[in-house]
Amino acid sequence: MKTLTKISDFAGNTFAVWVILFAALSLIFPGGFAWIAPHVSLLLGIIMFGMGLTLTLDDFKGVLKAPVSVLVAVALQYTVMPLIAFGLAVIFQLPAEIAAGVILVGCCPGGTASNVMTFLAKGNTALSVSVTAVSTVLAPILTPALTLLFASQWLPVSAANMFMSIVQIVLVPIVLGIVARLLFSKQVDKSIKALPLVSVVGIVAVASAVVAVNRDDILTSGLLIFSVVILHNVLGLALGYLIARLFKFEFANQKAVSIEVGMQNSGLGSALALAHFAPIAAVPSALFSVWHNISGPVLATWWGKRSNDSVDHDEPIKTG
């Protein structure tokens, strides 16, 4: 188990490298990765089950301890990113499938990578985990509703079908993970350090599959999509930080909110795009996965080194 834990830690610390490496390989050898595409939903379900194993009831109690901080962050997650996505789709006059894909990833909840980035940035990790948990639980309702609201002018959107997909590949696995931890806490605690490896392998596989099945489209229009993805992420990080400052949150909370708003569950975006739109609609999510695993560590490292904060990463959430 110690060896597996070391491998898992190494994989987690070098996440961005593996995403970039395998995305490049899937461009060069698409046939070696395209076979994964039909299994994207299963992979995401496994990742979400792992997320459920890491969650405890205390993560949800954080909402009661600091409702303002959590609710503001969740509200920003589901307003800032969808609005930016819609604006970018209009400004850049994106093709219908790509516009829908950009909006879809903007309407997704935060991912577990944001919790790691918040920790590295010396932000309030307890707040980050609570926001990720709440935004993920709300995803079956808000992600389809917002996608319908913002993307339906480009492509038909079935909010009901998308709701069922999110319940099946996100909510059910997370609930099963939480239940498994409650029932088998000792066994889970012993193996939980190996979970980052599962997440890394899963997300890398999802991103590689999407890149592989869309190789030709990426080679022709990838620069445009990547530019939009970079703007989407950077603007989300910046606005999340600035709005948290307007609410006069502590600096540790400002960092947590910024990262929560700017980093999306791009794996979910890929799975939903493949299931409900054309394959090209999954490319923004795949490229978002590549990019935010570059921008996130860079920002977290910069904040971490320059922080005068003495925040204990596991301390209770503060509202100030």
FENLINRA-V225968 format. One record per residue. N is the residue number from 1. PHI is phi in radians with two decimals (* if undefined). Layout:
<<N | PHI> <N | PHI>>
This chain:
<<1 | *> <2 | -1.09> <3 | -1.13> <4 | -1.10> <5 | -1.12> <6 | -1.13> <7 | -1.10> <8 | -1.11> <9 | -1.08> <10 | -1.10> <11 | -1.10> <12 | -1.15> <13 | -1.26> <14 | -2.01> <15 | -0.89> <16 | -1.03> <17 | -1.07> <18 | -1.20> <19 | -1.08> <20 | -1.15> <21 | -1.05> <22 | -1.34> <23 | -1.13> <24 | -1.15> <25 | -1.09> <26 | -1.24> <27 | -1.26> <28 | -1.39> <29 | -2.17> <30 | -1.03> <31 | -1.12> <32 | -1.38> <33 | -2.23> <34 | -1.08> <35 | -1.13> <36 | -1.31> <37 | -0.89> <38 | -1.15> <39 | -1.87> <40 | -1.07> <41 | -1.10> <42 | -1.11> <43 | -1.06> <44 | -1.15> <45 | -1.06> <46 | -1.13> <47 | -1.10> <48 | -1.17> <49 | -1.07> <50 | -1.08> <51 | -1.09> <52 | -1.06> <53 | -1.12> <54 | -1.50> <55 | -1.52> <56 | -2.22> <57 | -1.09> <58 | -1.10> <59 | -1.11> <60 | -1.52> <61 | -1.15> <62 | -1.00> <63 | -1.12> <64 | -1.31> <65 | -1.28> <66 | -2.54> <67 | -1.07> <68 | -1.12> <69 | -1.06> <70 | -1.17> <71 | -1.17> <72 | -1.10> <73 | -1.11> <74 | -1.15> <75 | -1.07> <76 | -1.15> <77 | -0.97> <78 | -1.72> <79 | -2.13> <80 | -1.08> <81 | -1.18> <82 | -1.11> <83 | -1.18> <84 | -1.07> <85 | -1.04> <86 | -1.07> <87 | -1.06> <88 | -1.17> <89 | -1.09> <90 | -1.28> <91 | -1.08> <92 | -1.55> <93 | 0.85> <94 | -1.20> <95 | -1.01> <96 | -0.95> <97 | -1.13> <98 | -1.22> <99 | -1.03> <100 | -1.10> <101 | -1.16> <102 | -1.12> <103 | -1.15> <104 | -1.06> <105 | -1.16> <106 | -1.21> <107 | -1.62> <108 | -1.43> <109 | -1.30> <110 | -1.28> <111 | -1.89> <112 | -1.19> <113 | -1.05> <114 | -1.12> <115 | -1.15> <116 | -1.15> <117 | -1.12> <118 | -1.12> <119 | -1.06> <120 | -1.14> <121 | -1.42> <122 | 1.07> <123 | -1.64> <124 | -1.49> <125 | -1.14> <126 | -1.06> <127 | -1.12> <128 | -1.03> <129 | -1.11> <130 | -1.10> <131 | -1.15> <132 | -1.05> <133 | -1.08> <134 | -1.18> <135 | -1.12> <136 | -1.21> <137 | -1.13> <138 | -1.41> <139 | -0.99> <140 | -1.02> <141 | -1.58> <142 | -1.34> <143 | -1.11> <144 | -1.12> <145 | -1.11> <146 | -1.23> <147 | -1.12> <148 | -1.06> <149 | -1.10> <150 | -1.69> <151 | -1.82> <152 | -1.15> <153 | -1.31> <154 | -1.74> <155 | -2.45> <156 | -1.10> <157 | -2.17> <158 | -1.73> <159 | -1.10> <160 | -1.15> <161 | -1.15> <162 | -1.17> <163 | -1.00> <164 | -1.12> <165 | -1.07> <166 | -1.19> <167 | -1.04> <168 | -1.24> <169 | -1.76> <170 | -2.14> <171 | -1.17> <172 | -1.08> <173 | -1.07> <174 | -1.12> <175 | -1.07> <176 | -1.07> <177 | -1.13> <178 | -1.11> <179 | -1.11> <180 | -1.06> <181 | -1.17> <182 | -1.15> <183 | -1.44> <184 | -2.24> <185 | -1.03> <186 | -1.12> <187 | -1.15> <188 | -1.15> <189 | -1.06> <190 | -1.27> <191 | -1.83> <192 | -1.15> <193 | -1.22> <194 | -1.52> <195 | -1.12> <196 | -0.95> <197 | -1.11> <198 | -1.10> <199 | -1.12> <200 | -1.09> <201 | -1.07> <202 | -1.11> <203 | -1.16> <204 | -1.08> <205 | -1.13> <206 | -1.09> <207 | -1.08> <208 | -1.12> <209 | -1.10> <210 | -1.12> <211 | -1.10> <212 | -1.09> <213 | -1.31> <214 | -2.07> <215 | -0.92> <216 | -1.11> <217 | -1.14> <218 | -1.17> <219 | -1.17> <220 | -1.62> <221 | -2.23> <222 | -1.07> <223 | -1.12> <224 | -1.09> <225 | -1.10> <226 | -1.13> <227 | -1.10> <228 | -1.12> <229 | -1.08> <230 | -1.08> <231 | -1.06> <232 | -1.00> <233 | -1.16> <234 | -1.13> <235 | -1.13> <236 | -1.11> <237 | -1.05> <238 | -1.17> <239 | -1.18> <240 | -1.03> <241 | -1.15> <242 | -1.15> <243 | -1.21> <244 | -1.11> <245 | -1.17> <246 | -1.06> <247 | -1.41> <248 | 1.04> <249 | -1.22> <250 | -1.07> <251 | -1.02> <252 | -1.06> <253 | -1.30> <254 | -1.05> <255 | -1.13> <256 | -1.09> <257 | -1.13> <258 | -0.97> <259 | -1.20> <260 | -1.09> <261 | -1.24> <262 | -1.41> <263 | -1.83> <264 | -1.86> <265 | -1.41> <266 | -1.21> <267 | -1.09> <268 | -1.11> <269 | -1.03> <270 | -1.10> <271 | -1.08> <272 | -1.20> <273 | -1.14> <274 | -1.14> <275 | -1.40> <276 | -2.09> <277 | -2.23> <278 | -1.31> <279 | -0.95> <280 | -1.10> <281 | -1.17> <282 | -1.46> <283 | -1.10> <284 | -0.97> <285 | -1.16> <286 | -1.11> <287 | -1.22> <288 | -1.10> <289 | -1.07> <290 | -1.13> <291 | -1.21> <292 | -1.25> <293 | -1.50> <294 | -1.81> <295 | -1.15> <296 | -1.04> <297 | -1.08> <298 | -1.11> <299 | -1.14> <300 | -1.10> <301 | -1.13> <302 | -1.11> <303 | -1.15> <304 | -1.11> <305 | -1.29> <306 | -1.75> <307 | -1.34> <308 | -1.69> <309 | -1.27> <310 | -1.93> <311 | -1.13> <312 | -1.38> <313 | -1.04> <314 | -1.90> <315 | -1.27> <316 | -1.06> <317 | -1.14> <318 | -2.02> <319 | -1.60> <320 | -1.28>>
